[in-house]
Amino acid sequence: MYSEKVMDHFEHPRNVGEIENPSGVGTVGNPKCGDIMRIYFDIDENQVIRDVKFKTFGCGAAVATSSMATELVKGKTVQEAMEVTNKAVMEALDGLPPVKVHCSLLAEEAIHAALWDYAQKNGITIEGLEKPKDNIEEEEEEEDY
């Protein structure tokens, strides 16, 4: 059901915790399944993500997608982090069961929410970044039809 990579990131998640005085924090939830994901960024003066941590309350797939998402953005520029999609997270984990795809959407939205927070704190605009949703339930319900 789950790939070896999903199981590895669930059993041995990378970058767990929080960053004191983060450059940006993004929190996203899905009330339907109960998953809540929070990602913290430490971004340097060159807009490079120096450090990233996460705290996730949810299922194994939510933990695994959070862990993989942090791995995919660490050391990247803000603009490169914008390109990390839910599909990229799923591919990096060698796939997810269809009922768990929403976990990868949470990861993408949490990255965008943390970038939005960073942009707001610094009075900058990040190309392609839109105000993130706090709750992905509406988006998921639209996809069900």
N, CA, C and O atoms as CSV, one atom per row, in Angstrom:
chain,resi,resn,atom,element,x,y,z
A,1,MET,N,N,0.828,-1.206,0.000
A,1,MET,CA,C,0.000,0.000,0.000
A,1,MET,C,C,0.871,1.268,0.000
A,1,MET,O,O,0.670,2.159,-0.825
A,2,TYR,N,N,1.834,1.344,0.926
A,2,TYR,CA,C,2.733,2.502,0.970
A,2,TYR,C,C,4.108,2.091,0.463
A,2,TYR,O,O,4.556,0.967,0.690
A,3,SER,N,N,4.775,3.019,-0.230
A,3,SER,CA,C,6.125,2.744,-0.721
A,3,SER,C,C,7.106,2.691,0.451
A,3,SER,O,O,6.805,3.132,1.560
A,4,GLU,N,N,8.285,2.139,0.170
A,4,GLU,CA,C,9.337,2.097,1.196
A,4,GLU,C,C,9.717,3.502,1.640
A,4,GLU,O,O,9.986,3.732,2.819
A,5,LYS,N,N,9.741,4.450,0.692
A,5,LYS,CA,C,10.107,5.830,1.036
A,5,LYS,C,C,9.075,6.466,1.966
A,5,LYS,O,O,9.438,7.177,2.903
A,6,VAL,N,N,7.791,6.212,1.710
A,6,VAL,CA,C,6.748,6.752,2.591
A,6,VAL,C,C,6.951,6.192,4.002
A,6,VAL,O,O,6.920,6.932,4.986
A,7,MET,N,N,7.154,4.893,4.083
A,7,MET,CA,C,7.350,4.260,5.391
A,7,MET,C,C,8.600,4.794,6.094
A,7,MET,O,O,8.585,5.008,7.307
A,8,ASP,N,N,9.677,5.008,5.339
A,8,ASP,CA,C,10.913,5.529,5.912
A,8,ASP,C,C,10.700,6.940,6.474
A,8,ASP,O,O,11.136,7.238,7.586
A,9,HIS,N,N,10.032,7.803,5.708
A,9,HIS,CA,C,9.792,9.177,6.175
A,9,HIS,C,C,8.775,9.222,7.313
A,9,HIS,O,O,8.794,10.153,8.118
A,10,PHE,N,N,7.896,8.238,7.388
A,10,PHE,CA,C,6.960,8.162,8.519
A,10,PHE,C,C,7.685,7.675,9.770
A,10,PHE,O,O,7.531,8.254,10.846
A,11,GLU,N,N,8.468,6.621,9.629
A,11,GLU,CA,C,9.145,6.037,10.790
A,11,GLU,C,C,10.367,6.843,11.237
A,11,GLU,O,O,10.738,6.809,12.410
A,12,HIS,N,N,10.986,7.564,10.309
A,12,HIS,CA,C,12.189,8.359,10.602
A,12,HIS,C,C,12.051,9.738,9.959
A,12,HIS,O,O,12.815,10.082,9.057
A,13,PRO,N,N,11.082,10.525,10.420
A,13,PRO,CA,C,10.863,11.833,9.772
A,13,PRO,C,C,12.067,12.757,9.934
A,13,PRO,O,O,12.721,12.785,10.976
A,14,ARG,N,N,12.335,13.506,8.876
A,14,ARG,CA,C,13.430,14.467,8.869
A,14,ARG,C,C,12.904,15.840,9.269
A,14,ARG,O,O,11.754,16.177,8.991
A,15,ASN,N,N,13.745,16.624,9.919
A,15,ASN,CA,C,13.464,18.044,10.180
A,15,ASN,C,C,12.243,18.287,11.076
A,15,ASN,O,O,11.505,19.251,10.871
A,16,VAL,N,N,12.032,17.427,12.053
A,16,VAL,CA,C,10.912,17.611,12.976
A,16,VAL,C,C,11.277,18.665,14.005
A,16,VAL,O,O,12.418,18.726,14.463
A,17,GLY,N,N,10.314,19.489,14.365
A,17,GLY,CA,C,10.520,20.476,15.419
A,17,GLY,C,C,10.030,21.832,14.980
A,17,GLY,O,O,9.229,21.959,14.054
A,18,GLU,N,N,10.531,22.851,15.667
A,18,GLU,CA,C,10.182,24.207,15.284
A,18,GLU,C,C,11.428,25.075,15.332
A,18,GLU,O,O,12.416,24.728,15.979
A,19,ILE,N,N,11.372,26.193,14.649
A,19,ILE,CA,C,12.491,27.132,14.593
A,19,ILE,C,C,12.096,28.355,15.414
A,19,ILE,O,O,11.030,28.937,15.215
A,20,GLU,N,N,12.983,28.736,16.347
A,20,GLU,CA,C,12.744,29.944,17.125
A,20,GLU,C,C,12.942,31.155,16.223
A,20,GLU,O,O,13.895,31.198,15.445
A,21,ASN,N,N,12.062,32.127,16.318
A,21,ASN,CA,C,12.112,33.323,15.466
A,21,ASN,C,C,12.230,32.973,13.986
A,21,ASN,O,O,13.185,33.391,13.332
A,22,PRO,N,N,11.282,32.216,13.450
A,22,PRO,CA,C,11.365,31.817,12.044
A,22,PRO,C,C,11.155,32.994,11.093
A,22,PRO,O,O,10.524,33.992,11.440
A,23,SER,N,N,11.694,32.850,9.898
A,23,SER,CA,C,11.472,33.848,8.848
A,23,SER,C,C,10.046,33.761,8.334
A,23,SER,O,O,9.459,34.764,7.926
A,24,GLY,N,N,9.490,32.550,8.357
A,24,GLY,CA,C,8.121,32.341,7.904
A,24,GLY,C,C,7.564,31.064,8.501
A,24,GLY,O,O,8.287,30.085,8.683
A,25,VAL,N,N,6.266,31.079,8.805
A,25,VAL,CA,C,5.579,29.899,9.334
A,25,VAL,C,C,4.301,29.717,8.544
A,25,VAL,O,O,3.572,30.676,8.290
A,26,GLY,N,N,4.035,28.477,8.155
A,26,GLY,CA,C,2.794,28.178,7.452
A,26,GLY,C,C,2.054,27.064,8.140
A,26,GLY,O,O,2.625,26.009,8.417
A,27,THR,N,N,0.775,27.289,8.421
A,27,THR,CA,C,-0.063,26.270,9.048
A,27,THR,C,C,-1.273,26.030,8.156
A,27,THR,O,O,-1.980,26.964,7.775
A,28,VAL,N,N,-1.496,24.772,7.835
A,28,VAL,CA,C,-2.618,24.392,6.988
A,28,VAL,C,C,-3.261,23.148,7.592
A,28,VAL,O,O,-2.581,22.282,8.141
A,29,GLY,N,N,-4.574,23.080,7.477
A,29,GLY,CA,C,-5.273,21.919,8.000
A,29,GLY,C,C,-6.347,21.427,7.056
A,29,GLY,O,O,-6.731,22.108,6.105
A,30,ASN,N,N,-6.817,20.242,7.339
A,30,ASN,CA,C,-7.943,19.661,6.618
A,30,ASN,C,C,-8.898,19.105,7.666
A,30,ASN,O,O,-8.693,17.997,8.161
A,31,PRO,N,N,-9.952,19.869,8.015
A,31,PRO,CA,C,-10.870,19.445,9.068
A,31,PRO,C,C,-11.542,18.100,8.789
A,31,PRO,O,O,-11.924,17.385,9.716
A,32,LYS,N,N,-11.684,17.763,7.506
A,32,LYS,CA,C,-12.363,16.516,7.150
A,32,LYS,C,C,-11.598,15.297,7.662
A,32,LYS,O,O,-12.194,14.346,8.166
A,33,CYS,N,N,-10.262,15.337,7.526
A,33,CYS,CA,C,-9.475,14.179,7.973
A,33,CYS,C,C,-8.744,14.459,9.291
A,33,CYS,O,O,-8.229,13.536,9.922
A,34,GLY,N,N,-8.698,15.727,9.707
A,34,GLY,CA,C,-8.069,16.062,10.981
A,34,GLY,C,C,-6.586,16.365,10.908
A,34,GLY,O,O,-5.970,16.645,11.936
A,35,ASP,N,N,-5.988,16.316,9.713
A,35,ASP,CA,C,-4.554,16.589,9.587
A,35,ASP,C,C,-4.273,18.086,9.718
A,35,ASP,O,O,-4.993,18.916,9.163
A,36,ILE,N,N,-3.219,18.414,10.459
A,36,ILE,CA,C,-2.751,19.792,10.575
A,36,ILE,C,C,-1.241,19.769,10.395
A,36,ILE,O,O,-0.536,18.985,11.031
A,37,MET,N,N,-0.753,20.646,9.510
A,37,MET,CA,C,0.661,20.689,9.186
A,37,MET,C,C,1.176,22.108,9.402
A,37,MET,O,O,0.561,23.075,8.952
A,38,ARG,N,N,2.311,22.226,10.095
A,38,ARG,CA,C,2.942,23.529,10.299
A,38,ARG,C,C,4.399,23.419,9.868
A,38,ARG,O,O,5.127,22.531,10.313
A,39,ILE,N,N,4.811,24.334,8.995
A,39,ILE,CA,C,6.192,24.355,8.496
A,39,ILE,C,C,6.832,25.685,8.873
A,39,ILE,O,O,6.223,26.746,8.726
A,40,TYR,N,N,8.070,25.613,9.362
A,40,TYR,CA,C,8.849,26.785,9.776
A,40,TYR,C,C,10.039,26.929,8.847
A,40,TYR,O,O,10.718,25.946,8.549
A,41,PHE,N,N,10.300,28.158,8.381
A,41,PHE,CA,C,11.458,28.437,7.528
A,41,PHE,C,C,12.404,29.411,8.212
A,41,PHE,O,O,11.972,30.349,8.883
A,42,ASP,N,N,13.706,29.176,8.032
A,42,ASP,CA,C,14.748,30.143,8.356
A,42,ASP,C,C,15.374,30.506,7.010
A,42,ASP,O,O,16.078,29.698,6.405
A,43,ILE,N,N,15.111,31.726,6.551
A,43,ILE,CA,C,15.536,32.162,5.225
A,43,ILE,C,C,16.598,33.248,5.379
A,43,ILE,O,O,16.413,34.212,6.122
A,44,ASP,N,N,17.715,33.077,4.666
A,44,ASP,CA,C,18.816,34.048,4.798
A,44,ASP,C,C,18.606,35.277,3.909
A,44,ASP,O,O,17.595,35.396,3.218
A,45,GLU,N,N,19.587,36.191,3.943
A,45,GLU,CA,C,19.476,37.458,3.219
A,45,GLU,C,C,19.480,37.279,1.694
A,45,GLU,O,O,19.104,38.196,0.965
A,46,ASN,N,N,19.901,36.108,1.212
A,46,ASN,CA,C,19.885,35.809,-0.225
A,46,ASN,C,C,18.628,35.040,-0.636
A,46,ASN,O,O,18.546,34.509,-1.743
A,47,GLN,N,N,17.673,34.989,0.254
A,47,GLN,CA,C,16.408,34.266,0.044
A,47,GLN,C,C,16.616,32.770,-0.152
A,47,GLN,O,O,15.913,32.130,-0.934
A,48,VAL,N,N,17.580,32.227,0.562
A,48,VAL,CA,C,17.822,30.783,0.555
A,48,VAL,C,C,17.291,30.211,1.871
A,48,VAL,O,O,17.523,30.765,2.945
A,49,ILE,N,N,16.580,29.103,1.764
A,49,ILE,CA,C,16.017,28.457,2.958
A,49,ILE,C,C,17.149,27.698,3.639
A,49,ILE,O,O,17.536,26.605,3.225
A,50,ARG,N,N,17.669,28.321,4.703
A,50,ARG,CA,C,18.789,27.747,5.457
A,50,ARG,C,C,18.362,26.535,6.250
A,50,ARG,O,O,19.058,25.521,6.299
A,51,ASP,N,N,17.185,26.661,6.880
A,51,ASP,CA,C,16.702,25.571,7.719
A,51,ASP,C,C,15.188,25.510,7.600
A,51,ASP,O,O,14.529,26.510,7.317
A,52,VAL,N,N,14.659,24.339,7.817
A,52,VAL,CA,C,13.214,24.127,7.756
A,52,VAL,C,C,12.862,23.029,8.759
A,52,VAL,O,O,13.565,22.025,8.873
A,53,LYS,N,N,11.778,23.235,9.469
A,53,LYS,CA,C,11.291,22.253,10.441
A,53,LYS,C,C,9.787,22.120,10.254
A,53,LYS,O,O,9.142,22.984,9.659
A,54,PHE,N,N,9.245,21.032,10.767
A,54,PHE,CA,C,7.797,20.872,10.688
A,54,PHE,C,C,7.253,20.184,11.927
A,54,PHE,O,O,7.957,19.461,12.632
A,55,LYS,N,N,5.982,20.435,12.162
A,55,LYS,CA,C,5.201,19.706,13.155
A,55,LYS,C,C,3.890,19.353,12.470
A,55,LYS,O,O,3.198,20.222,11.941
A,56,THR,N,N,3.561,18.078,12.484
A,56,THR,CA,C,2.340,17.618,11.832
A,56,THR,C,C,1.549,16.750,12.785
A,56,THR,O,O,2.089,15.868,13.452
A,57,PHE,N,N,0.260,17.020,12.831
A,57,PHE,CA,C,-0.679,16.186,13.556
A,57,PHE,C,C,-1.500,15.496,12.482
A,57,PHE,O,O,-2.267,16.144,11.770
A,58,GLY,N,N,-1.343,14.195,12.363
A,58,GLY,CA,C,-2.108,13.503,11.335
A,58,GLY,C,C,-1.631,12.081,11.135
A,58,GLY,O,O,-0.903,11.518,11.952
A,59,CYS,N,N,-2.062,11.528,10.031
A,59,CYS,CA,C,-1.762,10.137,9.709
A,59,CYS,C,C,-0.308,9.981,9.252
A,59,CYS,O,O,0.417,10.966,9.110
A,60,GLY,N,N,0.097,8.752,9.029
A,60,GLY,CA,C,1.458,8.466,8.580
A,60,GLY,C,C,1.802,9.147,7.267
A,60,GLY,O,O,2.923,9.622,7.086
A,61,ALA,N,N,0.837,9.198,6.345
A,61,ALA,CA,C,1.094,9.853,5.058
A,61,ALA,C,C,1.298,11.356,5.241
A,61,ALA,O,O,2.095,11.961,4.523
A,62,ALA,N,N,0.591,11.961,6.189
A,62,ALA,CA,C,0.768,13.396,6.460
A,62,ALA,C,C,2.166,13.664,7.011
A,62,ALA,O,O,2.814,14.637,6.627
A,63,VAL,N,N,2.624,12.804,7.907
A,63,VAL,CA,C,3.972,12.942,8.465
A,63,VAL,C,C,5.011,12.747,7.358
A,63,VAL,O,O,5.965,13.518,7.255
A,64,ALA,N,N,4.825,11.723,6.538
A,64,ALA,CA,C,5.780,11.425,5.468
A,64,ALA,C,C,5.846,12.562,4.437
A,64,ALA,O,O,6.934,12.932,3.995
A,65,THR,N,N,4.687,13.117,4.052
A,65,THR,CA,C,4.705,14.203,3.064
A,65,THR,C,C,5.327,15.464,3.655
A,65,THR,O,O,6.016,16.201,2.950
A,66,SER,N,N,5.091,15.720,4.939
A,66,SER,CA,C,5.723,16.872,5.604
A,66,SER,C,C,7.238,16.716,5.597
A,66,SER,O,O,7.972,17.644,5.254
A,67,SER,N,N,7.690,15.532,5.979
A,67,SER,CA,C,9.118,15.250,6.047
A,67,SER,C,C,9.759,15.408,4.674
A,67,SER,O,O,10.803,16.047,4.549
A,68,MET,N,N,9.147,14.833,3.648
A,68,MET,CA,C,9.702,14.924,2.299
A,68,MET,C,C,9.678,16.370,1.798
A,68,MET,O,O,10.633,16.825,1.168
A,69,ALA,N,N,8.598,17.084,2.073
A,69,ALA,CA,C,8.518,18.483,1.636
A,69,ALA,C,C,9.665,19.301,2.220
A,69,ALA,O,O,10.244,20.135,1.524
A,70,THR,N,N,10.002,19.073,3.494
A,70,THR,CA,C,11.106,19.824,4.097
A,70,THR,C,C,12.427,19.482,3.413
A,70,THR,O,O,13.278,20.350,3.220
A,71,GLU,N,N,12.591,18.219,3.051
A,71,GLU,CA,C,13.811,17.805,2.353
A,71,GLU,C,C,13.907,18.472,0.981
A,71,GLU,O,O,14.996,18.842,0.542
A,72,LEU,N,N,12.770,18.623,0.308
A,72,LEU,CA,C,12.760,19.186,-1.043
A,72,LEU,C,C,13.036,20.693,-1.074
A,72,LEU,O,O,13.529,21.202,-2.081
A,73,VAL,N,N,12.725,21.418,0.016
A,73,VAL,CA,C,12.927,22.874,0.002
A,73,VAL,C,C,14.197,23.327,0.714
A,73,VAL,O,O,14.670,24.439,0.480
A,74,LYS,N,N,14.748,22.492,1.569
A,74,LYS,CA,C,15.939,22.890,2.325
A,74,LYS,C,C,17.106,23.175,1.385
A,74,LYS,O,O,17.449,22.356,0.533
A,75,GLY,N,N,17.714,24.362,1.556
A,75,GLY,CA,C,18.847,24.760,0.720
A,75,GLY,C,C,18.439,25.400,-0.599
A,75,GLY,O,O,19.290,25.839,-1.373
A,76,LYS,N,N,17.140,25.450,-0.852
A,76,LYS,CA,C,16.638,26.035,-2.100
A,76,LYS,C,C,16.339,27.523,-1.893
A,76,LYS,O,O,16.181,27.991,-0.766
A,77,THR,N,N,16.266,28.250,-3.007
A,77,THR,CA,C,15.839,29.645,-2.917
A,77,THR,C,C,14.325,29.673,-2.730
A,77,THR,O,O,13.636,28.675,-2.945
A,78,VAL,N,N,13.832,30.823,-2.329
A,78,VAL,CA,C,12.394,31.012,-2.167
A,78,VAL,C,C,11.678,30.681,-3.473
A,78,VAL,O,O,10.639,30.020,-3.464
A,79,GLN,N,N,12.231,31.141,-4.598
A,79,GLN,CA,C,11.596,30.898,-5.900
A,79,GLN,C,C,11.610,29.410,-6.244
A,79,GLN,O,O,10.635,28.893,-6.789
A,80,GLU,N,N,12.702,28.721,-5.933
A,80,GLU,CA,C,12.761,27.268,-6.181
A,80,GLU,C,C,11.756,26.530,-5.298
A,80,GLU,O,O,11.148,25.553,-5.735
A,81,ALA,N,N,11.581,26.989,-4.067
A,81,ALA,CA,C,10.611,26.362,-3.157
A,81,ALA,C,C,9.192,26.511,-3.692
A,81,ALA,O,O,8.345,25.646,-3.468
A,82,MET,N,N,8.935,27.608,-4.397
A,82,MET,CA,C,7.619,27.817,-5.010
A,82,MET,C,C,7.283,26.720,-6.018
A,82,MET,O,O,6.112,26.428,-6.263
A,83,GLU,N,N,8.310,26.122,-6.594
A,83,GLU,CA,C,8.105,25.104,-7.628
A,83,GLU,C,C,7.857,23.713,-7.057
A,83,GLU,O,O,7.588,22.781,-7.815
A,84,VAL,N,N,7.940,23.549,-5.734
A,84,VAL,CA,C,7.676,22.249,-5.123
A,84,VAL,C,C,6.157,22.070,-5.040
A,84,VAL,O,O,5.476,22.726,-4.251
A,85,THR,N,N,5.658,21.175,-5.866
A,85,THR,CA,C,4.213,20.918,-5.937
A,85,THR,C,C,3.868,19.650,-5.177
A,85,THR,O,O,4.749,18.897,-4.761
A,86,ASN,N,N,2.577,19.426,-5.003
A,86,ASN,CA,C,2.157,18.180,-4.365
A,86,ASN,C,C,2.593,16.983,-5.214
A,86,ASN,O,O,2.911,15.924,-4.674
A,87,LYS,N,N,2.609,17.145,-6.526
A,87,LYS,CA,C,3.043,16.046,-7.410
A,87,LYS,C,C,4.521,15.739,-7.193
A,87,LYS,O,O,4.922,14.575,-7.204
A,88,ALA,N,N,5.331,16.779,-6.995
A,88,ALA,CA,C,6.762,16.578,-6.739
A,88,ALA,C,C,6.969,15.826,-5.427
A,88,ALA,O,O,7.832,14.953,-5.333
A,89,VAL,N,N,6.170,16.170,-4.413
A,89,VAL,CA,C,6.261,15.482,-3.115
A,89,VAL,C,C,5.881,14.010,-3.287
A,89,VAL,O,O,6.568,13.122,-2.782
A,90,MET,N,N,4.778,13.759,-4.005
A,90,MET,CA,C,4.346,12.370,-4.227
A,90,MET,C,C,5.387,11.577,-5.010
A,90,MET,O,O,5.686,10.433,-4.668
A,91,GLU,N,N,5.943,12.188,-6.069
A,91,GLU,CA,C,6.962,11.500,-6.869
A,91,GLU,C,C,8.192,11.174,-6.029
A,91,GLU,O,O,8.758,10.088,-6.146
A,92,ALA,N,N,8.601,12.110,-5.188
A,92,ALA,CA,C,9.780,11.892,-4.339
A,92,ALA,C,C,9.548,10.754,-3.348
A,92,ALA,O,O,10.494,10.105,-2.901
A,93,LEU,N,N,8.277,10.518,-3.011
A,93,LEU,CA,C,7.930,9.427,-2.086
A,93,LEU,C,C,7.562,8.136,-2.830
A,93,LEU,O,O,7.101,7.177,-2.212
A,94,ASP,N,N,7.763,8.111,-4.139
A,94,ASP,CA,C,7.368,6.961,-4.971
A,94,ASP,C,C,5.868,6.691,-4.904
A,94,ASP,O,O,5.428,5.542,-4.950
A,95,GLY,N,N,5.090,7.769,-4.796
A,95,GLY,CA,C,3.635,7.661,-4.870
A,95,GLY,C,C,2.936,7.547,-3.536
A,95,GLY,O,O,3.537,7.219,-2.513
A,96,LEU,N,N,1.630,7.832,-3.581
A,96,LEU,CA,C,0.746,7.716,-2.424
A,96,LEU,C,C,-0.548,7.048,-2.892
A,96,LEU,O,O,-0.929,7.182,-4.055
A,97,PRO,N,N,-1.223,6.331,-1.994
A,97,PRO,CA,C,-2.537,5.802,-2.365
A,97,PRO,C,C,-3.484,6.967,-2.678
A,97,PRO,O,O,-3.360,8.032,-2.073
A,98,PRO,N,N,-4.421,6.786,-3.607
A,98,PRO,CA,C,-5.333,7.873,-3.985
A,98,PRO,C,C,-6.027,8.557,-2.797
A,98,PRO,O,O,-6.240,9.769,-2.824
A,99,VAL,N,N,-6.373,7.805,-1.776
A,99,VAL,CA,C,-7.066,8.404,-0.621
A,99,VAL,C,C,-6.137,9.263,0.236
A,99,VAL,O,O,-6.595,9.935,1.160
A,100,LYS,N,N,-4.835,9.246,-0.064
A,100,LYS,CA,C,-3.865,10.025,0.718
A,100,LYS,C,C,-3.243,11.171,-0.076
A,100,LYS,O,O,-2.343,11.846,0.424
A,101,VAL,N,N,-3.705,11.398,-1.297
A,101,VAL,CA,C,-3.172,12.484,-2.120
A,101,VAL,C,C,-3.349,13.835,-1.420
A,101,VAL,O,O,-2.516,14.728,-1.580
A,102,HIS,N,N,-4.426,13.988,-0.646
A,102,HIS,CA,C,-4.666,15.264,0.047
A,102,HIS,C,C,-3.520,15.619,0.993
A,102,HIS,O,O,-3.306,16.796,1.281
A,103,CYS,N,N,-2.791,14.636,1.474
A,103,CYS,CA,C,-1.644,14.915,2.358
A,103,CYS,C,C,-0.563,15.680,1.602
A,103,CYS,O,O,0.073,16.575,2.158
A,104,SER,N,N,-0.356,15.326,0.334
A,104,SER,CA,C,0.646,16.052,-0.456
A,104,SER,C,C,0.165,17.463,-0.775
A,104,SER,O,O,0.975,18.381,-0.898
A,105,LEU,N,N,-1.149,17.642,-0.910
A,105,LEU,CA,C,-1.702,18.988,-1.099
A,105,LEU,C,C,-1.461,19.837,0.143
A,105,LEU,O,O,-1.137,21.021,0.041
A,106,LEU,N,N,-1.621,19.229,1.317
A,106,LEU,CA,C,-1.340,19.939,2.574
A,106,LEU,C,C,0.112,20.405,2.592
A,106,LEU,O,O,0.394,21.542,2.970
A,107,ALA,N,N,1.028,19.540,2.189
A,107,ALA,CA,C,2.457,19.885,2.196
A,107,ALA,C,C,2.730,21.074,1.277
A,107,ALA,O,O,3.438,22.006,1.658
A,108,GLU,N,N,2.169,21.042,0.066
A,108,GLU,CA,C,2.368,22.152,-0.868
A,108,GLU,C,C,1.790,23.445,-0.301
A,108,GLU,O,O,2.432,24.493,-0.360
A,109,GLU,N,N,0.589,23.373,0.244
A,109,GLU,CA,C,-0.045,24.570,0.811
A,109,GLU,C,C,0.722,25.097,2.025
A,109,GLU,O,O,0.815,26.310,2.211
A,110,ALA,N,N,1.272,24.208,2.850
A,110,ALA,CA,C,2.036,24.644,4.023
A,110,ALA,C,C,3.314,25.374,3.599
A,110,ALA,O,O,3.693,26.373,4.210
A,111,ILE,N,N,3.974,24.872,2.551
A,111,ILE,CA,C,5.157,25.561,2.008
A,111,ILE,C,C,4.752,26.961,1.555
A,111,ILE,O,O,5.409,27.944,1.898
A,112,HIS,N,N,3.672,27.047,0.788
A,112,HIS,CA,C,3.213,28.349,0.284
A,112,HIS,C,C,2.801,29.279,1.429
A,112,HIS,O,O,3.058,30.482,1.379
A,113,ALA,N,N,2.164,28.717,2.456
A,113,ALA,CA,C,1.755,29.538,3.601
A,113,ALA,C,C,2.973,30.106,4.330
A,113,ALA,O,O,2.955,31.261,4.757
A,114,ALA,N,N,4.033,29.301,4.476
A,114,ALA,CA,C,5.255,29.779,5.133
A,114,ALA,C,C,5.946,30.844,4.270
A,114,ALA,O,O,6.474,31.825,4.793
A,115,LEU,N,N,5.939,30.645,2.958
A,115,LEU,CA,C,6.511,31.652,2.057
A,115,LEU,C,C,5.688,32.935,2.093
A,115,LEU,O,O,6.248,34.031,2.055
A,116,TRP,N,N,4.364,32.810,2.165
A,116,TRP,CA,C,3.482,33.978,2.251
A,116,TRP,C,C,3.789,34.764,3.529
A,116,TRP,O,O,3.890,35.990,3.501
A,117,ASP,N,N,3.935,34.052,4.640
A,117,ASP,CA,C,4.248,34.693,5.919
A,117,ASP,C,C,5.581,35.433,5.824
A,117,ASP,O,O,5.699,36.568,6.287
A,118,TYR,N,N,6.578,34.794,5.226
A,118,TYR,CA,C,7.892,35.412,5.026
A,118,TYR,C,C,7.769,36.690,4.182
A,118,TYR,O,O,8.338,37.728,4.521
A,119,ALA,N,N,7.020,36.592,3.083
A,119,ALA,CA,C,6.844,37.738,2.189
A,119,ALA,C,C,6.141,38.891,2.912
A,119,ALA,O,O,6.522,40.050,2.753
A,120,GLN,N,N,5.112,38.570,3.707
A,120,GLN,CA,C,4.368,39.590,4.452
A,120,GLN,C,C,5.271,40.275,5.477
A,120,GLN,O,O,5.248,41.499,5.612
A,121,LYS,N,N,6.065,39.484,6.197
A,121,LYS,CA,C,6.959,40.034,7.219
A,121,LYS,C,C,8.023,40.954,6.625
A,121,LYS,O,O,8.482,41.891,7.279
A,122,ASN,N,N,8.411,40.675,5.365
A,122,ASN,CA,C,9.501,41.416,4.736
A,122,ASN,C,C,9.027,42.417,3.686
A,122,ASN,O,O,9.841,43.080,3.045
A,123,GLY,N,N,7.716,42.525,3.512
A,123,GLY,CA,C,7.170,43.477,2.551
A,123,GLY,C,C,7.605,43.219,1.119
A,123,GLY,O,O,7.842,44.154,0.354
A,124,ILE,N,N,7.708,41.943,0.760
A,124,ILE,CA,C,8.127,41.592,-0.603
A,124,ILE,C,C,7.035,40.789,-1.307
A,124,ILE,O,O,6.105,40.283,-0.679
A,125,THR,N,N,7.176,40.690,-2.614
A,125,THR,CA,C,6.273,39.874,-3.411
A,125,THR,C,C,7.079,38.719,-3.978
A,125,THR,O,O,8.176,38.915,-4.500
A,126,ILE,N,N,6.538,37.524,-3.876
A,126,ILE,CA,C,7.186,36.345,-4.451
A,126,ILE,C,C,6.387,35.979,-5.700
A,126,ILE,O,O,5.189,35.704,-5.633
A,127,GLU,N,N,7.066,35.981,-6.821
A,127,GLU,CA,C,6.398,35.730,-8.098
A,127,GLU,C,C,5.626,34.407,-8.075
A,127,GLU,O,O,6.171,33.358,-7.732
A,128,GLY,N,N,4.347,34.484,-8.447
A,128,GLY,CA,C,3.507,33.291,-8.530
A,128,GLY,C,C,2.838,32.880,-7.234
A,128,GLY,O,O,2.025,31.955,-7.222
A,129,LEU,N,N,3.171,33.561,-6.134
A,129,LEU,CA,C,2.605,33.178,-4.834
A,129,LEU,C,C,1.294,33.905,-4.594
A,129,LEU,O,O,1.217,35.132,-4.666
A,130,GLU,N,N,0.266,33.119,-4.307
A,130,GLU,CA,C,-1.038,33.677,-3.960
A,130,GLU,C,C,-1.302,33.411,-2.490
A,130,GLU,O,O,-0.703,32.520,-1.888
A,131,LYS,N,N,-2.207,34.198,-1.919
A,131,LYS,CA,C,-2.560,34.016,-0.506
A,131,LYS,C,C,-3.037,32.574,-0.307
A,131,LYS,O,O,-3.986,32.133,-0.955
A,132,PRO,N,N,-2.372,31.847,0.592
A,132,PRO,CA,C,-2.715,30.431,0.771
A,132,PRO,C,C,-4.027,30.238,1.535
A,132,PRO,O,O,-4.523,31.136,2.216
A,133,LYS,N,N,-4.553,29.047,1.393
A,133,LYS,CA,C,-5.745,28.658,2.147
A,133,LYS,C,C,-5.294,28.134,3.502
A,133,LYS,O,O,-4.229,27.528,3.615
A,134,ASP,N,N,-6.100,28.365,4.528
A,134,ASP,CA,C,-5.809,27.785,5.840
A,134,ASP,C,C,-6.336,26.364,5.900
A,134,ASP,O,O,-5.938,25.568,6.751
A,135,ASN,N,N,-7.244,26.060,4.972
A,135,ASN,CA,C,-8.010,24.840,5.045
A,135,ASN,C,C,-8.166,24.320,3.628
A,135,ASN,O,O,-8.712,25.024,2.779
A,136,ILE,N,N,-7.701,23.106,3.343
A,136,ILE,CA,C,-7.785,22.608,1.973
A,136,ILE,C,C,-9.048,21.796,1.717
A,136,ILE,O,O,-9.205,21.229,0.636
A,137,GLU,N,N,-9.928,21.732,2.668
A,137,GLU,CA,C,-11.123,20.902,2.510
A,137,GLU,C,C,-11.961,21.323,1.305
A,137,GLU,O,O,-12.443,20.465,0.565
A,138,GLU,N,N,-12.146,22.643,1.091
A,138,GLU,CA,C,-12.978,23.099,-0.022
A,138,GLU,C,C,-12.397,22.629,-1.350
A,138,GLU,O,O,-13.128,22.145,-2.214
A,139,GLU,N,N,-11.085,22.770,-1.513
A,139,GLU,CA,C,-10.411,22.392,-2.746
A,139,GLU,C,C,-10.592,20.900,-3.012
A,139,GLU,O,O,-10.854,20.491,-4.144
A,140,GLU,N,N,-10.452,20.096,-1.968
A,140,GLU,CA,C,-10.561,18.663,-2.096
A,140,GLU,C,C,-11.977,18.255,-2.504
A,140,GLU,O,O,-12.153,17.364,-3.334
A,141,GLU,N,N,-12.985,18.908,-1.920
A,141,GLU,CA,C,-14.369,18.567,-2.247
A,141,GLU,C,C,-14.660,18.881,-3.707
A,141,GLU,O,O,-15.393,18.142,-4.363
A,142,GLU,N,N,-14.095,19.971,-4.224
A,142,GLU,CA,C,-14.300,20.317,-5.638
A,142,GLU,C,C,-13.719,19.235,-6.532
A,142,GLU,O,O,-14.291,18.923,-7.577
A,143,GLU,N,N,-12.594,18.660,-6.137
A,143,GLU,CA,C,-11.952,17.636,-6.954
A,143,GLU,C,C,-12.719,16.315,-6.940
A,143,GLU,O,O,-12.563,15.495,-7.845
A,144,ASP,N,N,-13.547,16.106,-5.916
A,144,ASP,CA,C,-14.297,14.863,-5.812
A,144,ASP,C,C,-15.366,14.721,-6.873
A,144,ASP,O,O,-15.828,13.612,-7.143
A,145,TYR,N,N,-15.771,15.838,-7.485
A,145,TYR,CA,C,-16.868,15.793,-8.453
A,145,TYR,C,C,-16.375,15.676,-9.868
A,145,TYR,O,O,-17.178,15.627,-10.800
